[in-house]
C-alpha cells in the first residue's frame, strides 16, 4: 500500500531523484519545507508543481499520515532534522552525507535505536545507478570471485554559477571526504563486505580557489578492510567538454576477474550511461546496463511497511558515515 511522504529541505539537487524514485514506487507527497531560499526551488516547483510549501515544518512532522520524511537540507543541518523526524515517529531518507560530525552521528544512532525508525542515507552513486546494480548482481553470482579491491573515481563539475554560499563553507558541507566521499565508502563496504576498516591514508586540498579557503576540490582516501582494500578519489576538476557532470567510474578487482563500470558516460563515444566491462576466465565483454533495476527504492518502501532492513542494513549506513567522517578528520589532522 502506498504511503505519504514529507520533505524537509531541498537545498541539494539529489532531492529530485529521491522524490521521483519514491513516487515511482507509489509513494505520494503533498508538502515540502525549506529553511530559507534554496537554489533548487524554482526548478523544484516546475518539476513537482503539485507540492505545496509550508512555512512551519511541524505541519509535516505533526501530520499522522506522513510515514517517511525525505531530507536534502544543507549537510550540516541534516542530522538535527532527521532526529526531529524520528522523534515525531517518521522514517527518514536523507541525502548524503547523512551527517557531518561524529557527535551528530552518535546522536542519530541513539535516537534511531530508541525510536526504532529507519535512518537511510541515499547513496545515489549506488542506489540510482543501474550499472552499479548490475555489478552487484555479477559479484553476487561469483563472476569475478571474491572482491579484493575497490577503486572509485568521482570527478565532478564545479558549476559555480549554481552553487549556494554553503557549498564553499567547510563546516556547512562537511568536507569533500565526508560529503561525496561517503558515496565511495558505501560502495567499498558493499562490494568487499568489510565490517572492520582502517583509514590508512586521507588527504584533502583546495587547489583552485584561494578566495574560498574552506572549499576542498580534491580528496582521496585509502582504506584497509578485513575483507578487501580500497582507493577512493574525489575531485571537482571535470572540464566543460564532458557532456555530463562527471565521468564517475567503479573498478572491482576480484580473485577471478575484473569489472569496470563507466557510470555516467563513456568518453570518446556517443554519450550513453550505465556501461559495464567484465573480464574473467571465460568472458571479455561489454554489458549495457540500461535495463537493470534500482532495487533500493522498492526495498525501502517494503522496509517502511514491514519494519525490515532489506534496502540497506542500518549498521552499514552508520558504518559508512563513520568511516567517511573519520577519513575527513584524518585528512585535516583533527
C-alpha positions as CSV (number, residue, x, y, z in Angstrom):
1,X,0.0,0.0,0.0
2,X,1.4,3.4,-0.9
3,X,2.2,5.9,1.9
4,X,2.7,9.6,2.3
5,X,6.0,11.4,2.2
6,X,7.0,14.8,3.5
7,X,10.1,16.9,2.6
8,X,12.4,18.8,4.9
9,X,15.0,20.7,2.8
10,X,15.5,20.9,-0.9
11,X,19.0,22.6,-0.9
12,X,20.7,19.8,-2.9
13,X,19.6,18.6,-6.3
14,X,19.6,15.0,-5.1
15,X,16.1,15.7,-3.8
16,X,14.8,15.3,-7.4
17,X,16.0,11.6,-7.6
18,X,14.9,10.9,-4.1
19,X,11.4,12.1,-4.6
20,X,10.8,10.9,-8.2
21,X,12.1,7.4,-7.4
22,X,9.8,7.1,-4.4
23,X,6.9,8.4,-6.4
24,X,7.6,5.7,-9.0
25,X,7.0,3.2,-6.1
26,X,3.6,4.6,-5.4
27,X,4.5,6.9,-2.5
28,X,2.9,10.3,-2.7
29,X,3.8,13.7,-1.3
30,X,1.8,16.9,-0.7
31,X,4.0,19.3,1.2
32,X,7.6,20.5,1.4
33,X,9.5,22.8,3.8
34,X,12.8,24.5,3.3
35,X,14.8,26.8,5.6
36,X,15.1,30.0,3.6
37,X,15.7,30.3,-0.1
38,X,17.2,27.3,-2.0
39,X,18.9,27.4,-5.4
40,X,16.9,24.4,-6.4
41,X,13.5,25.8,-5.6
42,X,12.4,27.3,-9.0
43,X,13.2,24.0,-10.7
44,X,11.7,22.0,-7.9
45,X,8.4,23.8,-8.3
46,X,8.4,23.3,-12.0
47,X,9.1,19.5,-11.7
48,X,6.7,19.0,-8.7
49,X,4.0,21.7,-9.2
50,X,1.5,19.7,-7.1
51,X,3.6,20.2,-3.9
52,X,2.6,22.9,-1.5
53,X,5.3,24.7,0.5
54,X,4.6,25.1,4.2
55,X,6.1,27.8,6.4
56,X,6.5,25.6,9.5
57,X,8.0,22.1,9.3
58,X,5.8,21.0,12.2
59,X,2.9,20.9,9.7
60,X,4.7,17.9,8.1
61,X,6.1,16.4,11.3
62,X,2.7,16.5,13.0
63,X,0.8,15.0,10.1
64,X,-0.1,11.5,11.2
65,X,-0.4,10.3,7.6
66,X,3.3,11.1,6.8
67,X,5.2,7.9,7.2
68,X,8.6,9.0,5.8
69,X,10.4,12.2,5.5
70,X,12.9,13.0,2.8
71,X,15.7,15.4,3.8
72,X,18.0,17.3,1.4
73,X,18.8,20.3,3.5
74,X,22.3,21.8,3.9
75,X,24.5,18.8,5.0
76,X,25.3,20.2,8.5
77,X,21.6,20.5,9.2
78,X,20.5,17.1,8.1
79,X,21.2,15.2,11.4
80,X,19.1,17.5,13.5
81,X,16.2,17.4,11.1
82,X,16.4,13.6,10.9
83,X,16.4,13.4,14.7
84,X,13.4,15.7,14.8
85,X,11.6,13.5,12.3
86,X,12.4,10.2,14.0
87,X,11.2,11.7,17.3
88,X,8.0,12.5,15.6
89,X,7.6,8.9,14.5
90,X,8.7,9.2,10.9
91,X,11.1,7.1,9.0
92,X,13.9,9.1,7.2
93,X,15.6,9.0,3.9
94,X,18.4,11.6,4.0
95,X,20.6,12.8,1.2
96,X,24.3,12.1,1.6
97,X,26.1,12.9,3.8
98,X,23.6,12.0,6.4
99,X,25.6,13.9,9.0
100,X,28.9,15.8,9.1
101,X,30.4,15.1,12.6
102,X,30.9,12.1,14.9
103,X,28.8,13.9,17.5
104,X,25.9,14.2,15.1
105,X,26.3,10.5,14.1
106,X,26.2,9.4,17.8
107,X,23.0,11.4,18.4
108,X,21.4,9.9,15.3
109,X,22.4,6.4,16.5
110,X,20.8,7.0,19.9
111,X,17.5,8.3,18.5
112,X,17.3,5.6,15.9
113,X,17.9,2.8,18.4
114,X,15.4,4.3,20.9
115,X,12.6,5.0,18.3
116,X,13.1,2.1,16.0
117,X,12.7,4.3,13.0
118,X,14.6,3.9,9.7
119,X,17.5,6.2,9.1
120,X,18.6,5.6,5.5
121,X,21.1,7.7,3.6
122,X,20.5,7.8,-0.1
123,X,24.0,6.9,-1.5
124,X,22.8,7.6,-5.0
125,X,26.0,6.6,-6.8
126,X,25.0,3.0,-5.9
127,X,21.2,3.3,-5.4
128,X,20.4,5.3,-8.5
129,X,22.9,3.8,-11.0
130,X,21.9,0.8,-13.0
131,X,25.5,-0.2,-13.8
132,X,26.2,-0.5,-10.1
133,X,23.1,-2.7,-9.7
134,X,24.4,-5.0,-12.5
135,X,27.9,-5.0,-10.9
136,X,26.3,-6.1,-7.6
137,X,24.4,-8.9,-9.4
138,X,27.6,-10.1,-11.1
139,X,29.6,-10.1,-7.9
140,X,26.8,-12.0,-6.1
141,X,26.9,-14.6,-8.9
142,X,30.6,-15.1,-8.5
143,X,31.5,-13.7,-11.9
144,X,34.8,-12.3,-10.6
145,X,35.4,-14.3,-7.5
146,X,35.9,-12.5,-4.2
147,X,36.4,-8.8,-4.5
148,X,39.8,-7.9,-3.0
149,X,40.0,-4.2,-4.1
150,X,37.6,-1.4,-4.9
151,X,38.7,1.7,-6.7
152,X,36.3,4.6,-7.3
153,X,36.9,7.8,-9.2
154,X,34.3,10.5,-8.6
155,X,35.1,13.7,-10.6
156,X,32.5,16.5,-10.6
157,X,31.9,19.7,-12.5
158,X,32.1,22.8,-10.3
159,X,29.1,24.6,-11.9
160,X,29.9,27.6,-9.8
161,X,27.0,29.8,-11.0
162,X,24.6,27.3,-9.5
163,X,26.3,26.9,-6.1
164,X,25.0,28.5,-2.9
165,X,27.3,30.0,-0.4
166,X,27.2,27.0,1.9
167,X,28.9,25.0,-0.8
168,X,32.1,26.8,-0.1
169,X,31.9,26.6,3.8
170,X,33.7,23.6,5.3
171,X,31.6,23.4,8.4
172,X,28.4,23.5,6.3
173,X,29.1,21.0,3.6
174,X,31.2,18.7,5.8
175,X,34.3,18.4,3.7
176,X,34.9,16.5,0.4
177,X,35.6,13.1,2.0
178,X,32.6,13.3,4.3
179,X,30.3,14.6,1.5
180,X,30.9,12.9,-1.9
181,X,33.3,10.5,-0.3
182,X,30.5,8.8,1.6
183,X,29.2,7.5,-1.7
184,X,32.5,5.8,-2.3
185,X,32.8,4.4,1.2
186,X,29.4,2.9,0.8
187,X,30.5,1.1,-2.4
188,X,33.7,-0.1,-0.8
189,X,31.8,-1.7,2.1
190,X,29.1,-3.1,-0.2
191,X,31.4,-4.8,-2.6
192,X,34.1,-6.1,-0.2
193,X,31.8,-7.0,2.7
194,X,34.3,-5.4,5.1
195,X,33.0,-4.5,8.6
196,X,36.3,-3.5,10.2
197,X,38.1,-0.7,8.3
198,X,41.2,1.3,8.9
199,X,41.7,4.7,7.1
200,X,45.4,4.2,6.1
201,X,45.6,7.5,4.2
202,X,43.5,10.5,3.7
203,X,44.1,13.8,2.0
204,X,42.1,16.9,1.1
205,X,43.2,20.0,-0.8
206,X,41.9,23.3,-2.1
207,X,43.9,23.6,-5.4
208,X,41.9,26.2,-7.4
209,X,40.0,28.5,-5.1
210,X,42.1,30.5,-2.7
211,X,39.3,33.0,-2.4
212,X,37.2,30.3,-0.7
213,X,39.6,28.9,1.9
214,X,37.0,26.4,3.2
215,X,36.5,24.8,-0.1
216,X,38.1,21.4,-1.0
217,X,38.3,20.4,-4.7
218,X,40.4,17.3,-4.3
219,X,40.3,14.4,-1.8
220,X,41.5,10.8,-1.6
221,X,41.5,8.0,0.9
222,X,43.0,4.6,1.1
223,X,41.0,2.0,3.2
224,X,42.2,-1.3,4.6
225,X,39.3,-3.6,5.4
226,X,39.1,-7.0,6.9
227,X,37.8,-8.3,3.6
228,X,39.4,-6.0,1.0
229,X,41.1,-2.8,0.2
230,X,40.1,0.5,-1.5
231,X,41.4,3.6,-3.1
232,X,38.7,6.3,-3.4
233,X,39.3,9.6,-5.2
234,X,37.1,12.7,-5.4
235,X,37.6,15.9,-7.3
236,X,35.9,19.0,-8.8
237,X,38.0,19.2,-11.9
238,X,35.7,17.8,-14.6
239,X,36.1,20.0,-17.7
240,X,33.1,21.5,-19.5
241,X,33.7,19.4,-22.6
242,X,32.3,16.4,-20.8
243,X,28.6,16.0,-21.7
244,X,27.6,15.3,-18.1
245,X,28.5,16.3,-14.6
246,X,31.3,13.8,-14.1
247,X,33.0,10.7,-15.5
248,X,32.4,8.5,-12.4
249,X,34.0,5.1,-12.5
250,X,34.0,2.0,-10.4
251,X,36.7,-0.7,-10.6
252,X,36.3,-4.0,-8.9
253,X,39.3,-6.4,-8.7
254,X,38.3,-9.9,-8.0
255,X,40.2,-13.1,-7.4
256,X,38.9,-14.4,-10.8
257,X,38.2,-11.3,-12.8
258,X,37.6,-7.6,-13.0
259,X,34.6,-5.2,-13.5
260,X,34.7,-1.6,-14.6
261,X,31.6,0.5,-14.5
262,X,31.6,3.7,-16.5
263,X,28.5,5.1,-14.9
264,X,27.6,8.4,-16.4
265,X,29.3,8.4,-19.8
266,X,31.9,6.6,-21.9
267,X,34.4,9.2,-23.2
268,X,35.3,9.3,-26.9
269,X,32.0,7.6,-27.9
270,X,28.4,8.7,-28.3
271,X,27.2,9.8,-24.9
272,X,25.5,6.9,-23.0
273,X,25.2,6.0,-19.4
274,X,25.5,2.7,-17.5
275,X,28.4,1.0,-19.3
276,X,30.0,-2.1,-17.7
277,X,33.0,-4.1,-18.8
278,X,33.6,-7.6,-17.5
279,X,36.7,-9.8,-17.8
280,X,37.0,-13.2,-16.2
281,X,38.2,-16.7,-17.1
282,X,35.7,-17.2,-19.9
283,X,34.4,-13.7,-20.8
284,X,35.7,-10.4,-22.1
285,X,32.6,-8.3,-22.8
286,X,30.8,-5.0,-22.7
287,X,27.4,-5.0,-20.9
288,X,24.7,-2.4,-21.5
289,X,23.1,-2.0,-18.0
290,X,20.3,0.3,-19.0
291,X,17.7,-2.4,-18.3
292,X,19.0,-3.1,-14.8
293,X,16.7,-2.4,-11.8
294,X,17.1,0.1,-9.0
295,X,16.2,-2.2,-6.0
296,X,16.9,0.3,-3.2
297,X,13.6,2.1,-3.6
298,X,11.1,-0.8,-3.7
299,X,13.0,-2.4,-0.8
300,X,12.9,0.8,1.2
301,X,9.1,1.0,0.6
302,X,8.8,-2.6,1.9
303,X,11.0,-1.8,4.9
304,X,8.7,1.1,5.9
305,X,5.7,-1.1,5.7
306,X,7.2,-4.3,7.1
307,X,9.8,-2.9,9.5
308,X,12.6,-4.8,7.9
309,X,16.1,-3.9,6.7
310,X,16.2,-5.1,3.1
311,X,17.2,-1.9,1.3
312,X,20.4,-1.3,3.4
313,X,21.3,-2.7,6.8
314,X,21.1,0.1,9.4
315,X,24.6,-0.9,10.7
316,X,26.0,-0.5,7.2
317,X,24.7,3.1,6.9
318,X,26.1,4.0,10.3
319,X,29.5,2.4,9.4
320,X,29.7,4.2,6.1
321,X,29.2,7.6,7.6
322,X,31.6,6.9,10.5
323,X,34.4,5.9,8.1
324,X,33.8,8.9,5.8
325,X,33.8,11.3,8.8
326,X,37.0,9.7,10.3
327,X,38.7,10.0,6.9
328,X,37.8,13.6,6.7
329,X,39.2,14.2,10.2
330,X,42.4,12.3,9.4
331,X,42.9,14.4,6.3
332,X,42.5,17.6,8.3
333,X,44.6,16.5,11.2
334,X,41.7,16.6,13.6
